[in-house]
Amino acid sequence: MTKKLYYENPYLTNWTTSVTNIIKKDDFYLVTLEETAFYPEGGGQPSDTGQIDNIKVLDVYQEAGEVFHKLPPSP
């Protein structure tokens, strides 16, 4: 399960972590991280935006306690 850094420091923009899983779904990749500061979409609030290793994060959502980061297909 992802450690949710956004509860500890909502202003955090840079951190080092490890990828715990990569799932190819449709034409996108869903990535889970050991820790994340990306706040997931929920309650009418849009998800955070940014990049993971210079790859744009398209969406962030939570499912069953895990935070998924949706990334575009590789070129």
N, CA, C and O atoms as a GROMACS GRO file, in nm:
protein
  300
    1MET      N    1   0.084  -0.117   0.000
    1MET     CA    2   0.000   0.000   0.000
    1MET      C    3   0.089   0.124   0.000
    1MET      O    4   0.192   0.129   0.066
    2THR      N    5   0.047   0.222  -0.074
    2THR     CA    6   0.123   0.346  -0.089
    2THR      C    7   0.121   0.430   0.038
    2THR      O    8   0.016   0.450   0.098
    3LYS      N    9   0.238   0.480   0.078
    3LYS     CA   10   0.244   0.576   0.188
    3LYS      C   11   0.204   0.711   0.131
    3LYS      O   12   0.261   0.756   0.031
    4LYS      N   13   0.108   0.776   0.195
    4LYS     CA   14   0.050   0.901   0.143
    4LYS      C   15   0.119   1.022   0.206
    4LYS      O   16   0.082   1.067   0.315
    5LEU      N   17   0.220   1.073   0.137
    5LEU     CA   18   0.298   1.185   0.187
    5LEU      C   19   0.218   1.315   0.191
    5LEU      O   20   0.253   1.406   0.266
    6TYR      N   21   0.111   1.325   0.112
    6TYR     CA   22   0.031   1.448   0.109
    6TYR      C   23  -0.038   1.475   0.242
    6TYR      O   24  -0.078   1.589   0.268
    7TYR      N   25  -0.054   1.374   0.326
    7TYR     CA   26  -0.108   1.397   0.460
    7TYR      C   27  -0.003   1.456   0.554
    7TYR      O   28  -0.037   1.530   0.647
    8GLU      N   29   0.123   1.423   0.531
    8GLU     CA   30   0.232   1.473   0.615
    8GLU      C   31   0.278   1.612   0.574
    8GLU      O   32   0.309   1.695   0.660
    9ASN      N   33   0.281   1.638   0.442
    9ASN     CA   34   0.327   1.767   0.391
    9ASN      C   35   0.255   1.796   0.260
    9ASN      O   36   0.300   1.750   0.154
   10PRO      N   37   0.145   1.872   0.263
   10PRO     CA   38   0.067   1.898   0.142
   10PRO      C   39   0.140   1.985   0.040
   10PRO      O   40   0.093   2.000  -0.073
   11TYR      N   41   0.253   2.043   0.076
   11TYR     CA   42   0.329   2.130  -0.015
   11TYR      C   43   0.449   2.060  -0.078
   11TYR      O   44   0.525   2.122  -0.152
   12LEU      N   45   0.467   1.934  -0.048
   12LEU     CA   46   0.580   1.857  -0.101
   12LEU      C   47   0.570   1.844  -0.252
   12LEU      O   48   0.466   1.804  -0.305
   13THR      N   49   0.678   1.878  -0.324
   13THR     CA   50   0.677   1.868  -0.471
   13THR      C   51   0.788   1.778  -0.525
   13THR      O   52   0.782   1.738  -0.641
   14ASN      N   53   0.886   1.746  -0.445
   14ASN     CA   54   0.995   1.660  -0.489
   14ASN      C   55   1.026   1.557  -0.381
   14ASN      O   56   1.038   1.592  -0.264
   15TRP      N   57   1.040   1.432  -0.420
   15TRP     CA   58   1.076   1.325  -0.328
   15TRP      C   59   1.132   1.208  -0.408
   15TRP      O   60   1.112   1.199  -0.529
   16THR      N   61   1.200   1.121  -0.341
   16THR     CA   62   1.256   1.002  -0.404
   16THR      C   63   1.180   0.880  -0.351
   16THR      O   64   1.158   0.867  -0.230
   17THR      N   65   1.142   0.793  -0.443
   17THR     CA   66   1.065   0.674  -0.405
   17THR      C   67   1.094   0.562  -0.503
   17THR      O   68   1.176   0.577  -0.593
   18SER      N   69   1.026   0.451  -0.484
   18SER     CA   70   1.041   0.336  -0.574
   18SER      C   71   0.906   0.300  -0.636
   18SER      O   72   0.801   0.315  -0.573
   19VAL      N   73   0.911   0.253  -0.760
   19VAL     CA   74   0.792   0.204  -0.827
   19VAL      C   75   0.764   0.065  -0.771
   19VAL      O   76   0.853  -0.019  -0.766
   20THR      N   77   0.638   0.040  -0.729
   20THR     CA   78   0.603  -0.090  -0.675
   20THR      C   79   0.528  -0.177  -0.776
   20THR      O   80   0.528  -0.300  -0.763
   21ASN      N   81   0.465  -0.114  -0.876
   21ASN     CA   82   0.393  -0.192  -0.976
   21ASN      C   83   0.365  -0.106  -1.099
   21ASN      O   84   0.344   0.015  -1.088
   22ILE      N   85   0.365  -0.169  -1.215
   22ILE     CA   86   0.328  -0.104  -1.341
   22ILE      C   87   0.226  -0.195  -1.409
   22ILE      O   88   0.252  -0.314  -1.432
   23ILE      N   89   0.111  -0.138  -1.441
   23ILE     CA   90   0.003  -0.214  -1.506
   23ILE      C   91  -0.030  -0.146  -1.638
   23ILE      O   92  -0.057  -0.026  -1.640
   24LYS      N   93  -0.027  -0.221  -1.747
   24LYS     CA   94  -0.069  -0.166  -1.876
   24LYS      C   95  -0.219  -0.185  -1.886
   24LYS      O   96  -0.269  -0.298  -1.879
   25LYS      N   97  -0.293  -0.074  -1.904
   25LYS     CA   98  -0.438  -0.080  -1.915
   25LYS      C   99  -0.480   0.007  -2.032
   25LYS      O  100  -0.453   0.127  -2.036
   26ASP      N  101  -0.547  -0.056  -2.129
   26ASP     CA  102  -0.585   0.012  -2.253
   26ASP      C  103  -0.458   0.067  -2.315
   26ASP      O  104  -0.364  -0.008  -2.341
   27ASP      N  105  -0.454   0.197  -2.340
   27ASP     CA  106  -0.335   0.258  -2.401
   27ASP      C  107  -0.255   0.339  -2.300
   27ASP      O  108  -0.178   0.427  -2.337
   28PHE      N  109  -0.272   0.309  -2.171
   28PHE     CA  110  -0.204   0.384  -2.067
   28PHE      C  111  -0.133   0.290  -1.971
   28PHE      O  112  -0.149   0.168  -1.977
   29TYR      N  113  -0.053   0.349  -1.882
   29TYR     CA  114   0.014   0.274  -1.776
   29TYR      C  115  -0.035   0.326  -1.642
   29TYR      O  116  -0.047   0.447  -1.622
   30LEU      N  117  -0.062   0.235  -1.551
   30LEU     CA  118  -0.096   0.269  -1.414
   30LEU      C  119   0.023   0.230  -1.328
   30LEU      O  120   0.065   0.114  -1.326
   31VAL      N  121   0.075   0.328  -1.256
   31VAL     CA  122   0.196   0.308  -1.176
   31VAL      C  123   0.162   0.328  -1.029
   31VAL      O  124   0.094   0.424  -0.993
   32THR      N  125   0.209   0.237  -0.946
   32THR     CA  126   0.199   0.257  -0.802
   32THR      C  127   0.340   0.281  -0.747
   32THR      O  128   0.438   0.225  -0.795
   33LEU      N  129   0.345   0.364  -0.645
   33LEU     CA  130   0.472   0.404  -0.585
   33LEU      C  131   0.475   0.365  -0.437
   33LEU      O  132   0.371   0.350  -0.374
   34GLU      N  133   0.596   0.350  -0.385
   34GLU     CA  134   0.611   0.321  -0.242
   34GLU      C  135   0.556   0.436  -0.158
   34GLU      O  136   0.487   0.413  -0.058
   35GLU      N  137   0.586   0.561  -0.198
   35GLU     CA  138   0.531   0.681  -0.135
   35GLU      C  139   0.487   0.776  -0.245
   35GLU      O  140   0.547   0.780  -0.352
   36THR      N  141   0.381   0.854  -0.219
   36THR     CA  142   0.339   0.953  -0.316
   36THR      C  143   0.293   1.081  -0.248
   36THR      O  144   0.237   1.078  -0.138
   37ALA      N  145   0.318   1.193  -0.314
   37ALA     CA  146   0.266   1.322  -0.270
   37ALA      C  147   0.157   1.368  -0.366
   37ALA      O  148   0.099   1.476  -0.345
   38PHE      N  149   0.126   1.290  -0.469
   38PHE     CA  150   0.017   1.322  -0.562
   38PHE      C  151  -0.115   1.291  -0.493
   38PHE      O  152  -0.143   1.176  -0.459
   39TYR      N  153  -0.198   1.394  -0.473
   39TYR     CA  154  -0.328   1.374  -0.410
   39TYR      C  155  -0.424   1.319  -0.514
   39TYR      O  156  -0.435   1.376  -0.623
   40PRO      N  157  -0.495   1.210  -0.484
   40PRO     CA  158  -0.586   1.151  -0.581
   40PRO      C  159  -0.718   1.229  -0.593
   40PRO      O  160  -0.757   1.302  -0.501
   41GLU      N  161  -0.783   1.213  -0.706
   41GLU     CA  162  -0.913   1.274  -0.729
   41GLU      C  163  -1.013   1.218  -0.630
   41GLU      O  164  -1.010   1.099  -0.597
   42GLY      N  165  -1.102   1.303  -0.581
   42GLY     CA  166  -1.204   1.254  -0.490
   42GLY      C  167  -1.283   1.366  -0.426
   42GLY      O  168  -1.230   1.474  -0.401
   43GLY      N  169  -1.410   1.341  -0.401
   43GLY     CA  170  -1.496   1.439  -0.335
   43GLY      C  171  -1.511   1.568  -0.412
   43GLY      O  172  -1.531   1.674  -0.353
   44GLY      N  173  -1.501   1.561  -0.544
   44GLY     CA  174  -1.513   1.680  -0.627
   44GLY      C  175  -1.382   1.754  -0.646
   44GLY      O  176  -1.375   1.850  -0.724
   45GLN      N  177  -1.278   1.711  -0.578
   45GLN     CA  178  -1.147   1.774  -0.593
   45GLN      C  179  -1.069   1.702  -0.701
   45GLN      O  180  -1.057   1.580  -0.697
   46PRO      N  181  -1.014   1.777  -0.800
   46PRO     CA  182  -0.933   1.711  -0.903
   46PRO      C  183  -0.801   1.661  -0.844
   46PRO      O  184  -0.755   1.709  -0.740
   47SER      N  185  -0.742   1.565  -0.911
   47SER     CA  186  -0.614   1.510  -0.865
   47SER      C  187  -0.502   1.609  -0.891
   47SER      O  188  -0.514   1.701  -0.971
   48ASP      N  189  -0.392   1.588  -0.820
   48ASP     CA  190  -0.272   1.669  -0.843
   48ASP      C  191  -0.214   1.639  -0.980
   48ASP      O  192  -0.240   1.533  -1.038
   49THR      N  193  -0.137   1.732  -1.031
   49THR     CA  194  -0.068   1.714  -1.158
   49THR      C  195   0.081   1.721  -1.134
   49THR      O  196   0.126   1.765  -1.029
   50GLY      N  197   0.157   1.678  -1.232
   50GLY     CA  198   0.302   1.683  -1.220
   50GLY      C  199   0.366   1.579  -1.309
   50GLY      O  200   0.309   1.538  -1.410
   51GLN      N  201   0.486   1.538  -1.271
   51GLN     CA  202   0.562   1.442  -1.351
   51GLN      C  203   0.628   1.338  -1.260
   51GLN      O  204   0.661   1.365  -1.145
   52ILE      N  205   0.644   1.220  -1.317
   52ILE     CA  206   0.723   1.116  -1.255
   52ILE      C  207   0.836   1.085  -1.353
   52ILE      O  208   0.812   1.036  -1.463
   53ASP      N  209   0.957   1.115  -1.312
   53ASP     CA  210   1.075   1.092  -1.397
   53ASP      C  211   1.055   1.152  -1.536
   53ASP      O  212   1.081   1.088  -1.638
   54ASN      N  213   1.009   1.278  -1.539
   54ASN     CA  214   0.986   1.356  -1.661
   54ASN      C  215   0.873   1.302  -1.749
   54ASN      O  216   0.867   1.335  -1.867
   55ILE      N  217   0.786   1.219  -1.694
   55ILE     CA  218   0.669   1.168  -1.765
   55ILE      C  219   0.546   1.231  -1.701
   55ILE      O  220   0.527   1.222  -1.580
   56LYS      N  221   0.462   1.294  -1.784
   56LYS     CA  222   0.344   1.364  -1.733
   56LYS      C  223   0.246   1.267  -1.667
   56LYS      O  224   0.214   1.161  -1.723
   57VAL      N  225   0.199   1.304  -1.549
   57VAL     CA  226   0.096   1.228  -1.479
   57VAL      C  227  -0.039   1.281  -1.526
   57VAL      O  228  -0.070   1.398  -1.506
   58LEU      N  229  -0.119   1.195  -1.590
   58LEU     CA  230  -0.246   1.236  -1.648
   58LEU      C  231  -0.359   1.236  -1.547
   58LEU      O  232  -0.451   1.317  -1.557
   59ASP      N  233  -0.354   1.147  -1.450
   59ASP     CA  234  -0.460   1.134  -1.351
   59ASP      C  235  -0.405   1.058  -1.231
   59ASP      O  236  -0.310   0.980  -1.243
   60VAL      N  237  -0.465   1.080  -1.116
   60VAL     CA  238  -0.428   1.007  -0.994
   60VAL      C  239  -0.559   0.970  -0.926
   60VAL      O  240  -0.645   1.055  -0.904
   61TYR      N  241  -0.574   0.842  -0.892
   61TYR     CA  242  -0.694   0.800  -0.821
   61TYR      C  243  -0.659   0.691  -0.721
   61TYR      O  244  -0.555   0.626  -0.731
   62GLN      N  245  -0.750   0.673  -0.625
   62GLN     CA  246  -0.728   0.573  -0.520
   62GLN      C  247  -0.832   0.463  -0.534
   62GLN      O  248  -0.950   0.489  -0.556
   63GLU      N  249  -0.785   0.341  -0.519
   63GLU     CA  250  -0.875   0.225  -0.524
   63GLU      C  251  -0.824   0.122  -0.426
   63GLU      O  252  -0.708   0.081  -0.431
   64ALA      N  253  -0.911   0.079  -0.336
   64ALA     CA  254  -0.877  -0.021  -0.233
   64ALA      C  255  -0.751   0.017  -0.155
   64ALA      O  256  -0.668  -0.068  -0.124
   65GLY      N  257  -0.737   0.146  -0.123
   65GLY     CA  258  -0.624   0.193  -0.044
   65GLY      C  259  -0.496   0.217  -0.121
   65GLY      O  260  -0.399   0.268  -0.064
   66GLU      N  261  -0.494   0.182  -0.248
   66GLU     CA  262  -0.375   0.200  -0.332
   66GLU      C  263  -0.393   0.323  -0.420
   66GLU      O  264  -0.503   0.347  -0.471
   67VAL      N  265  -0.288   0.401  -0.437
   67VAL     CA  266  -0.292   0.521  -0.520
   67VAL      C  267  -0.231   0.488  -0.656
   67VAL      O  268  -0.116   0.444  -0.665
   68PHE      N  269  -0.310   0.508  -0.761
   68PHE     CA  270  -0.266   0.480  -0.898
   68PHE      C  271  -0.237   0.610  -0.971
   68PHE      O  272  -0.315   0.705  -0.963
   69HIS      N  273  -0.124   0.613  -1.041
   69HIS     CA  274  -0.081   0.728  -1.121
   69HIS      C  275  -0.092   0.688  -1.267
   69HIS      O  276  -0.021   0.598  -1.312
   70LYS      N  277  -0.179   0.754  -1.342
   70LYS     CA  278  -0.201   0.720  -1.483
   70LYS      C  279  -0.101   0.796  -1.569
   70LYS      O  280  -0.095   0.919  -1.566
   71LEU      N  281  -0.022   0.721  -1.646
   71LEU     CA  282   0.080   0.778  -1.733
   71LEU      C  283   0.047   0.747  -1.879
   71LEU      O  284  -0.019   0.646  -1.907
   72PRO      N  285   0.091   0.832  -1.972
   72PRO     CA  286   0.063   0.809  -2.113
   72PRO      C  287   0.140   0.689  -2.167
   72PRO      O  288   0.237   0.644  -2.106
   73PRO      N  289   0.096   0.639  -2.283
   73PRO     CA  290   0.169   0.527  -2.345
   73PRO      C  291   0.309   0.573  -2.385
   73PRO      O  292   0.333   0.691  -2.407
   74SER      N  293   0.399   0.479  -2.394
   74SER     CA  294   0.535   0.512  -2.436
   74SER      C  295   0.533   0.548  -2.585
   74SER      O  296   0.448   0.498  -2.659
   75PRO      N  297   0.625   0.632  -2.628
   75PRO     CA  298   0.626   0.676  -2.770
   75PRO      C  299   0.660   0.564  -2.866
   75PRO      O  300   0.664   0.586  -2.988
   0.00000   0.00000   0.00000
